[in-house]
Each structure stands twice: as C-alpha cells, then as structure tokens.
Amino acid sequence: MPQDSSININSGGAQQNAYDAIVIGSGISGGWAAKELCEKGLKTLVLERGRDVKHIKDYPTANLAPWELKHRGSITRETQLRNPLISRAAGYGEDDQHFFVNDDDHPYIQEKPFDWIRGYQVGGKSLTWGRCTQRWSDFEFTGPQRFGYGWDWPIRYADVAPWYSHVEKFIGVCGSKDGLEAMPDGEFLPPFELNCVEQHLKESILKNYGNRYLVHARWAHLTHPDQVHIDQGRGQCQARNLCMRGCPFGGYFSSNSSTLPWAEKTGNLTVRPFSVVHSIIYDEQKQKASGVRVIDTNTKQATEYFAKIIFVNGSALNSNLILLNSTSNRFPNGLGNDSGLLGKYICHHNYRGWMNGEIDGFTDTYYYGRNPTDAIIANYRNLHTIDTDFVGGYTTYCGARRDRNNGESCPQQIGAAYKESMTEPGGWTVYAYLQGETIPKEKNHVRLSPDKKDQWGIPLLITSVEYDDNDEKLLNDFFVQTEEMFSKAGVKNIEHWDSKQAPGLDIHEMGGCRMGSDPKSSVLDKWNAVHACKNVFVTDGACMTSTGNQSPSILYMTLTARACNYAVEEMKKGNV
C-alpha cells in the first residue's frame, strides 16, 4: 500500500552532479516516478531528450478555432511527404504536430515494417495519449501461462490493486462501477453519459448475449474534480475533445499538468530537457549502477550524472535501446542482460479492425458537447477457458454519434429552406474499433545497429516485429462478433475494414525487458528491478510480460508508484 515516508538521502554529495535518484524520461511513467520519489524526499533529476513544455504556456493551439489554423487542422502535402511515418499517427494534425517528432531527426532501421510513434518533449506522449484507463484483471496476469502462450507474471491483480487506487485518485478517472470480473472497478469520478443509441446498444447486447457488457470506458478526465485535482491546479473537462493540443484546463491527465508540477512543489525536482541518454554507468566494484551518461541534444557535449537509484522510463523501445547500449565488462551485451532476452519479445496491440453502420430512429434526441471518450464492450473472449480458435482477448471501443445534415432530404437544393435544413443534425452512425492482445514472440525484437549511428553517436535501433496467424484469427472474430451484435441491435449498412497498419502505429509498444520470477527467463523481478542490478528499475512499457487487451498506460503508472515505494524502502535498509 502507498505510504507517506520522507527521507533525503543526498546530504550534499561529493560530486557536483549527484542526486538521490535519476529518472530517464518525463512521460506518463517518468512523471509518476518523479512525483513519488520527490514526495518521499529524494533529490531527483529527470532527464528528457526533447524540449521543455510548460503547462498552458506551451500549448500554442489550445484555444484556436478551426478557421484560425492556416489549413483548418489538416496537414499539408509537404508535411506528409517530409514525415510519411509520424503523420500516420492517431490525432496527428496541424494543431498538434509540434508534440510529435520529425521523421528525419530521429531515424531508425525497419527490418520489418514498424511505425515508431514518438513525441520528444517534457511530458512526452502524456500530452497526446488516448487517456483510456481500464484496470487489468487476473485473467490478463495469468492467461499466458494458463493457456500456454506466454510466461507467468511474477505478480497478480491483488499486488497492484491498491496502487491502481493510489493512481486513480490522483490523476482523476471517470467511469462507472460495473462489477465486471474481466474489468475490475476502481476509484471513479462520474462518467460521461451514454447517449441514447449507446444505451440502446448496451441493452440489446445484454439481452441477446447475457455475458457481454457495453459500459462506460474508464478515462483520465476530470468530470467532477476532487480536492486533490483542484490542489494540482486542474479544472473540469470542458468536453471540447481537443485534448491532443494540450488542455489549458488540465481536464485530462498529463505529466505537465499533474505529476511534474506536484513534484516541483516539493523542492526536490530538477528537470533537464535536451538530454539524450547515451547509457547507464555500471560500477564494477560496487556491482551496481552509479549514474547516467547524457549527450546534450544541441551542443552534443557529454555529461555524467550520478545517483543511488535509476528509473528507466524512456518509453519501451527507447528504454530497450538505452539498456542495450549500456555495456560494461560485467554486461557486455547490455545492462542486466544475463538471460540474453533484453530487446526480445517486443509486442504491441492489434488495432487493425474498424467498423461502422447506421441506425434508424432516435432523431428526437441529441447530446451535449464533444465527448472525448468512447464506450467499450469489455473483453468476453478466452477468460476462464479458451472458447475460440485463437488465444488472448480484445477490447471493443464503440459508440454512436449524429452526422451533419447535408440537406439532401430537403426537396429544394437552394434557398432558405435548404440552408435551414442543414442546421439540423442528421441520422445516427454507429462505430467500433479493435484493441486486441498479441502474443509475445522471441523473433519480435529490437537490436542495435553495428555500424549506423544517430547524430549523437548512439547506435540506431533496428526493429523487427510482425503479426502472426493468431492476430488474423482474433481480427476476424472481432469482425464477425461485432457485426452480429450490431445487427441484432438494428444497425444496418454495416461496413468493416482491415487497416493493415504496421505494428507500432497502435503506439502501445511493450516488452523487451520483461518481468518474471526466474532471472533465466526475464530481465526484471516482481518489483521492476533489474535482476542483476538491483538499483535500476524499469517501469514503462518495456517491463511488460504480456500485452493484455486493455490500454496499458495506467498499469505503467501503477507499477511505477509501487516500484518507487519499494526502492525507497530498500534505500532506507541500505540494500541499494
């Protein structure tokens, strides 16, 4: 359970660049590491390879109307040609492209197609994340071992449940307590209401299936702020659905609006932007990490910083890169890589399935604002037993909206009556999209290029990740089952398509530095500490043993808070 402990290990320090703790990365998990460590009294250095971004001040497009953007939000052909990869990212547009990297600045080598989506600035991708925050259940922690398609997690839901609560209360999560075994309830603010068609879908699915549930998804939005959110300086979500521009109200959770300012108030935080982490320094005599080697983004000057504990939160692939590049006599193949598994079993989520249709009626009802959330149909596949020809499960995001009226129903296509008809909303469209579990596989890996380096002298990352037959079967099941559920609810003209997008475009990069009980088959222990280097913790997506079907970001935050508490307790005991 979270505890209020307060210590300050650094008593002045013999080295000018010495801290109690170093956190690599300032995104969702790095921000949480900073908050927890600073609250517990540790002088903490956060290293961010990108520029500084301050809440509100550095959201230049947050309040612009469409006509105030030169291209009304669309990217130009020139931008697309210059950035063919990053411009495919969900939400990327004229209004928020400054929160994403430019392709040419950060090359990597795709042995197989992989879209590596990155945002290098203080706050990282917490500024542009999807904000969905379902808890895992024990089905996800135990499924890979129970059904023989992966490795057993060293933890269970009971180990992280109180830490989920700790995180949810602070960041603010809206949702309903649904009592679902496959998606445990949490600490929720009031949800956005389902609109009338979503409510109809919910009732139809439950009536026709009995064990499938359309519910409010859990989202990191302040629908009704509690005092802790007000104390953070955040306000109520205004249902603008302009989240990826940065929210001036602090209505959704980001490192910039929440954890980093909170850490800063302790007086224990130092943030160093423009700091590309080259490697972690290993002390052969003390048999533990002693610090981090940094290359200044702009000057290319190298600097070393020192600390008793190090948290690696650079986002999964970058964290793998840093660890693989952290070589020494003890670890010639990368820090903590005794098992030889570092960089292997890279995984992602299957987002290839999309569907929409139309439904008649309900034209006497509308809804308020631009709801920034979707409803979901909680996973109903392969829970207690395998009930399909594939393993793993999937979340179905779904919802309904009214289209704009184009005036086609008006008998006259010119004049006042035609213009008046266009002010009324059109009919209802129903949509769904897939977030599917994928199987971690050894052949899906990243490694360092032996001869190609980036502008900071760091080896380029080679990505080699692909889909498999299980992904195809899961995708097909999503199409068949969702179309059946929609049809029974009266949805017509249903279309579905496979985006055939490359792995990585889902943005949920995971694995390569997985947790486990046995050092021979994992890199991290149950506390997210490197088995062979106990003062280095990895709590971003790199630590994942399997992918589950839920959005993973809140699990990263949860594991981070839990690991920080453990790390500080071990420091008190003199064990790290």
N, C-alpha and C positions, 0 to 999 in steps of 0.2 A: 504493500500500500504506500502511496505517497506520504512522505514525512517532511516535517519542517526542521531540517538540520541546517546549521550555519557554521561554516568554518572558512578560514582564509589561510590556505597553505603557504602562499608566497609571502615571505617575510622580508622582502627587499630584493633578494636574488643577487647572486654573484655575477650573472650575465645580464647585459643590458636588455636583451630580447627574451627574457624569461617570463613565463606565465605559469599559472597553475594548470590551465587546460588550453588546448588548441582545438578549434572546430573548423574542419575543412568544408566550406560550403555554407550558404546562408538561406537556402530554400526551406521547404516545409520541415524537414527533419533537422537541418542545421540550425534553423531558428529556434526550434524546440530545445536542442542541446544547449544553445546559448542561454535561453531563459532558465532552464533548470540548473545549470551549473552556476550561473551568476547569482541566482536566488540562494544557492547554498554556500555562497561566499567565495567562490573561486574566481580569481582574476582570469578572465577568459578572452582569448584572441580568436576572432572569427575571420577566416581568410576567404575572400571572394575574388574570383578571377576577372569579373566584369566591373562595370562602373557602379558608383553609388546611386541609389534611388531612395529618396525620402518620401514618406507617406504624404500624399496630397500634392506637395510641391512639385514632384516629378511625374505627375500624371497629366501630360500636356493636352490630351484629347478628352479627358474625362467628362467634360460638360459641353462638348461641341455637338451642335445639331448636324444632321446629315449634310445639309447644304453649306455648312461651314468647312467641310472637308473637300479638298480640291476635286477628288474623284468620287465623292459621296460614299467613301468607305472602301471602294474597290481598289485593288492593286493594279498598277499599270502593266502593260505587256513588258515593258523594260524591266520592271521589278521582278516579274515572273521569270523572265529569261536569265536574269542575273542570279536569282535564287530559286532554281527549279525544285530543290528539295524542301527547304523550310517553308516555302509558300504553299505547300500542300498541308501544312499543319492546321488542325482544327482551330477556327477562330482567327487565323492569321488574316490581317487586312490592313488597309491604310491607317486605321485608327489605333492599331496596337503593334505594328511591325517593329517598333522600337524596343519591344520587350522580347524579341527573338533575335538569334544570331544571323549574320550574313554568311551564306554558304562558303564564299571564298576565304573568309577569315579563319575558318576552323575546319580544315579538311580532315577526312578520314578515308579509309580504304574499304570499299564494299566488296568482299569476296563473293557474297550473295546479296541481293537487294535488301537494304535495311535503311529505313528513314530515321535518322537520329535527330530527334527534335530537341533543341536546346534554347535556353534563354539565360544569357550570362549577364547578370546584374545582381546587386544586393536584393535579396528576396527571391531570386531565381525564378523557377516556374510556379512558385506560390502566387505570383501575380496573374498567371494565365491558366491555372488548373481548373478542372471541371467541377470541383467542390463537392462531389458526392462522397458520403462518409458512412457506408454500411459497415457494421461490425462483422468480422469473421465469426463463424461458429465452430464447434468441434468437428463438424463434417469436413471442413477445409483443413484443419490441423491434422486430422487422422486419415482422411481419404486416400492420399497417395500410398501410404503403407497398407491400409486395409485392402485396397483393391489392386495393389501390386504395380503401380505405375510411377512410383517415386520413392523418396526417402521420408522417414518419420521425422516430424518436427520434434525438437527437444522440449517443447512447451505445449500447453493446452490452453483452451479458452479461459479456464479458471485462473491461469497465471497472469493473464493480461486484462481480464475483465475490470478490475479496479483501476487500472491505468487507462483503459478506454474512458471510464467515467471522469478521471482526472483531466484528460484532454478535452473531452466533450464539453465539460462545464466551462472551460476556459475559452475555447475557440467559438462556442456557440453553434449548436447543431439543431436544426428544426426537423421535426418528424413526429410520427405517431407511435404509441406503444401498441404493437400488433400481436404480440405473443407468439411469434413465429419461431419454431425450432431452428430453421435454417438461417435466420437473420435476427440475432438477439436484440432486444430493446436496449436503449441507452438513456442518457440524460438529455431530454429533448426540450427545445422551445416549441411553441405552437407551429404546426406545419402550414404551408400554403394549401389552400383548399383545392380538392379535386374539382374540376369543372363538371358540368352536367353529363357530358359524354364520357369522361373518365369514370365518373361514378357509375354510369350505366355499364361500362366495360367491366368494372370491378364486380358488380352484382351478377352480370352474365357469366363471367369466368367462374366465380364461386359456385353458382347454381349448376353449371354444366360439368364441373370437374371436382368440386368439393375440397381438393387439396392444392389448389393453385390460387395464389393471392396477389392481386394488384393492390399495391399500397403506396402511401406517400414514401418516396425515397427519403433518405436522410441526407441533408445538405448543410454545408457550413455557412448558413445565412442567419443573420440576426433578425428574426421576425418580431421578437419582443425582447429587447436586450435586458439581461440581468445586471445587477450592480457591478459585477466583475468586468462586464463588457464596457459599461459606462466609465469605469475606472481606467480602462485601456484607452479611452477617448474615442470609442467607436459608437456608431449610431445604427438606427433601424434600417434594414434593407428597404430600398425605395421601389423595388420591383421594376427597375429600368432595364435589366438584362444587358448591361453594358460592362459587365464585370471585368473583361479582359483588358479594358483600358486602365484599370486601377480604380478602385472605388473611393471617392473622396469622403464618403460617409463611413467607411470601414464596415460596410454592411455584410461583407463576406470576409472570411479569414484569409489573411496573408501574413507572412513574416513581417512585412513592412508596417502593417497597421497594428500588429498584436505582439508577437513574441520578442522581436528585436527592440522595439521601444520599451517594453516591460523590462528586458534585461538591462537596457541602458540606464533605466532609473535606479538600478542598484549601485551604480558607480563602478561596477566590476567589468564592464564590457569595453573591448576595443575592437572595432571593425576595420579591417584593412582591405579596401577594394583594390582592383587592378593587381591582384596577386595570384599568379598561376602557380599552383603547387606542382613542383617537379617530382618530389619523392618524400618519403618519411625516413628519417635518420635512425638507424639502429645502432645502439651501443653494445658492442660485442662483449665488453667486460661486465656490464650490468645486466646483460641479456634482456633488454627491453628497449623500447623506442625512447629516444631522447628529444626529438624535435621534428621539424618540418623544413625542407629546403624549398624556397619560393623564388620564382622569377618575376620581376616586376613587368606587368603587361606592356608598359610603354617604354621604359628605359632598358629592359632586358637585363637589368642588374640582379644578381643573385643575393639572397639574404637568408640566413638561417634563424629560426625561432625555436625556442625550447620550452618544454612543458612536461609535467608528470603524467598527464593523460592526454590522449589524442582521439578525437571523434572524427570519423571519416564519413562525410555527408555530401559528397560532390555530385550526387545522382549516380545511379547504378553503374553505367558504363565508364564515367569518369573516375569513380571510386576504384573500379577494377583496373583502369589504366594506371592510376597512382600507385596502387599496391603492386602491380606487375613491374612497375619501374623502380620500385623501392628495393633494390638489390644490395646484398652485402655478402661477406664470407659465410655467414650463418644462413642467409636466404638468397642463394644465387638465382633463384627463379621467381623472386617476388616475395614480399613480406608475408610471413605466415603460410607459405605455400608448401608445407611439408607433404600434404596429401596429393599435390600435383593437380588439384582441382580448381585453383584460382583462375578465373576467366572462363570456366566451363559451366555448362548448364544455364546459359543465358536464356531467358524466357520473356514472354510478353503476353498480351491479351489478344484474343481474336475479335476484331471489330468489323469483320468483312460483311456482315449481314445487315441489310436495310429493307424496310417495308413501309408502304403507305396505302391508304384506301380512303373511301368516302362513306359517310353515313347520313341517311336522310333524317329529317326532323330536327328537333331541339333548336329551332330558329328563333324561338321567343326568349332565348337566354344567351347572355354574354358573360364576360369575366373581366376582372379588374387588372390593369397593369400588364407588364410583360413578365410573366412568371419565369424566373431564372432557373427553375428546377423542372425535372421530369418525374412522372410516376414510374414505378418499376413493377414488374412481375418477378417476385423473388424466385431464386433457383428452385426448381422442383425435380431436377434430374439427378439420379445416382446419389441419393442421400444415404438411406440405410442399406440399400443393395444396389447393384448395377442393374438398371432397368432399360438400358439402351445398348446399341452396338458400338458405343464409344465410352470413354471414361471422362470424368470431370463433369462440371456443370456450367450453367450460364445464367447471367442476369439479363433480363429483357427490359431495357429502357423503353418507355412508351408514353403516349399522351395524345391529346386532341386539341385542335385549335380551329378557329374560324378563319377562312380565307378572305382576302379582299374581294369585294364585289367589282367585277369588271364591267358591269352594266349590260351584259349580254341578255339578261331577262327583260330588259326594257324594250317595248315594241319600236320605239324611236331611238336611233343611234346618234341623235344630235339634239341639242336644245336643253332646256331647264329640267325636263323630266328625266332625261338621260343622266345629267350631272347629279341630280338629286338621288337617283338610284345608286350611284357609285358611293354615296356617303353611308349606305347601309352595309353591314358585314355580309359576306357570302355564306356558303354552306360550311360544313364541318369536314376537316381532314383528320384522319387517324394515322399515327405513325408508330414505328418501333425500330429499335436497332439493338444489335447484339454486343454483349461483352462476355466472351467465352474464355474458360480456363484452357490453358495449353500445357502440354506435358514437357517438363524439363528434360533435355536430352544432352548427352555429353558432346555430341557433334555440333550442337549450337553453342558457339563460343566466341570470345574475343581474344586477341593476342596482339603483341606489339610488332610493328614492322621492324625488320632487322636493319633496314637501310634508309628509310624515309622518315624525316623529322618535320615538326612544325616550326613556326617562326621563333619559338622559344627553346628550340633544341631538344624537344621531347619527342620520343618515337610516336609516329602516327598509330592510331588504333585500327586494327583490322577486324571487321565484323563479319561473322559467318553464321547466319541464323536463317532458318526457313520453316515453313509449315510442314505438317505431316498428314497422313491419312485420317488420324483422329480428328484433326481440325476440320477436315472436309465433312466427315460424318456429323460432327457437332453442328456445323453450319447448316447442313441440310435439315437436321432435326429442328433447329430454330425456325427455318422457313415453313416446314410442314406444320409444326405445332402452333406457331403464332398465327398463320393464316387460318387454321382451323378455329382457334379461339376467336379471332376477329370475325370470321364468317358466322359463327354461332351468335355473335352479338349484333349481327345485321350490317356489318361493314361490307361494302361492295367495291367493285373495280380495284381489287387488291393487286398491287404490283410489288415485286420484290427483286432485289438485285444483289449480286456479289461484287463488292467494290474491287476485289482482288488486290487490295493495297498491300504494300510490302510490310513485313514485321517492322515495328518501331513507330509507325505512324500513329499507333494507339497511344504512344507516349508513356505507357506503363512498362518501361524497361526494368527487368528484375533479374536477380541471380548472379552467379559468378563468384560469390563469396558466401556461400550458404551456411546457415546454422545447422547444428547437429550435435548429437551426444558423443559421437566417435570421431576423434581427430583424424582418423584414417579416411573418413568419407565426408568430411566437412572442413570448413575453414574457421567458423565461429562457434563458440559454445552457447549455452542457453541464455547467457547474459549479453550476447552480441560482442563478446571479447574474442580477439584472435586467440585460438587455442595455444599457439606457440609464442605469443607476445601479448601478455595479459593487460597491458596498459593502452592497447589500441582497440577501439570499438568501432564497429561498422553498423549503422542503424538506418541507412537508406535502403532503396530497393535492392541493392547488391546482396543484402543479407537473406533474401527470400529463398526458402527451401522449395516452395511450390507457389503457384500463382493464385489459387482460389479463383472465384468468379466475381468477387466484389472489388470495388475500387480500392486500391491499396494504400492511399496516402495516409489515412487516419491510422492504419496499422504501423506505418513508419513512425508517425508521431508518438504512438503508444509505446512502441519498442524503445524509442529514444528516451522518453521520460523514465521508463523502467530501468534502462541501462545507466542513465545518469545517476539515479539514486544508488544503484549498486556500485558504480565507480567511486562515488564519494564515500560510501561506507567502507569500501576497500582501501581508500586513501587514509581514512581515519585509523584503520588497523595496520597501516604500513605495508599492505600487500601489493600496492602498485606505486 
